[in-house]
Amino acid sequence: MTSHEINFDGLVGPTHNYAGLSFGNVASSANLNAPAFPRAAALQGLAKMKALHDRGFKQGVLAPQERPCLSSLRQAGFTGSDTDILAKAAKEAPALLSAFSSASSMWVANAATISPSADSADGRVHFTPANLNNKLHRSIEHPVTGRILRAMFADEARFAHHPALPGQMAFGDEGAANHTRFCPDYGQPGVQLFVYGQAAFDPSRPRPQKFPARQTLEASQAIARLHQLDPAATVFAQQRPATIDAGVFHNDVIAVGNGRLLFYHQLAFADQKVMLDELRPKLASRGAELVAIEVADDEVGIAEAVKTYLFNSQLLSKPDGKMLLVVPEECRQSAAVWSCLQRLMTSGGLIDEVLVFDLKQSMQNGGGPACLRLRVALTATELAAVNPGVLMSDTLYTRLHDWISHHYREELRLSDLADPALLDESRRALDELSGILGLGAVYPFQQ
């Protein structure tokens, strides 16, 4: 049976801005109040999608959300017309207006956790939108995320959609940013690795002291149950707390895996030996031998890994069995990281090619190549059941390029978020986009 991994990249929304909302994300905090360039941001992400599509990789598109989110501002007590609400919020609670205007849904690695049919007891692909309850600006995303995913994967015989976990700290869920699947082939049963920051109900386990641990063990365990995963093929591992405190807010900032390969930093996990000793035999029982590539701290320190997002990269399987590593331009600008990558490419291992992209607009807000994509493993019949409007093609690329160029502002500052014209521009853009992608009425303003 032919199977594929499809990367569904998030389109950057029209309100892309730098509000410094993500405590624990070093880049997000460092660029607070800097001018943002929404059109450039969206085109940078679209260029990555098109380049990977042209290389023969399956590529899809995940739509952004409506922002500013007027329904959230109304829930916060603001009344009147849309224009009145924006003006009042800008004057009385600018921090709320910033939170409810964030374009953070662009980082779709946080959109949901996905388990393929080969791993699920009922033989369906399972989707659970992340509640993202650790950050206000992201906690409002999951209702629309769920509607968009249902519009993309509508066949209930093949796709199972779950609601987000309860929006409570014990069930803090950050989606696929803390989840990796290993397998001999995308269509064969694999092993799923869930990485958590803390165990909510076990205070004896170590926790970070400076920044929050956004993913809980309890949330990861709940998703594994919902997705009907085999406990014998599931691994739960804790992030190293001190590494979270160094700015590694998600596991995908310090480790990335694909197929039978795990590429990770020496200080990624609380107990790497225990994790590897559990992962190896479980993957072996699925017919694959784990290849673990560890980068030593004295070769690339954590601060440099966070600055360049070396591990927030995409590992893509090529037809010859080797892998392509997709990294941001910042990796090429770092002598230590670039030297590490050159060593990998010439070592004769699985990674034999590196592809560099300019994603500066996303990187300045704390998101690299891996943040921008949600991975979905599908059989050929499941792929045929996906809404065709969201799958990248030359025609879709041209339409999206023209759409972005027409609707997006060149520059955006925090003061612009109160402009009623921005809300109208965004709604017109999203109304047209939902038609381009064949999503139907997924946005609140369309209801």
Beta strands, then each sheet from edge to edge (+ up, - down):
strand 1: 3-10
strand 2: 59-62
strand 3: 112-115
strand 4: 125-129
strand 5: 159-161
strand 6: 179-182
strand 7: 191-196
strand 8: 234-238
strand 9: 255-258
strand 10: 261-265
strand 11: 291-295
strand 12: 314-317
strand 13: 323-328
strand 14: 351-357
strand 15: 373-379
sheet 1: 2+ 1+ 15-
sheet 2: 3+ 4- 5-
sheet 3: 6+ 7- 8-
sheet 4: 9+ 10- 11-
sheet 5: 12+ 13- 14-
end
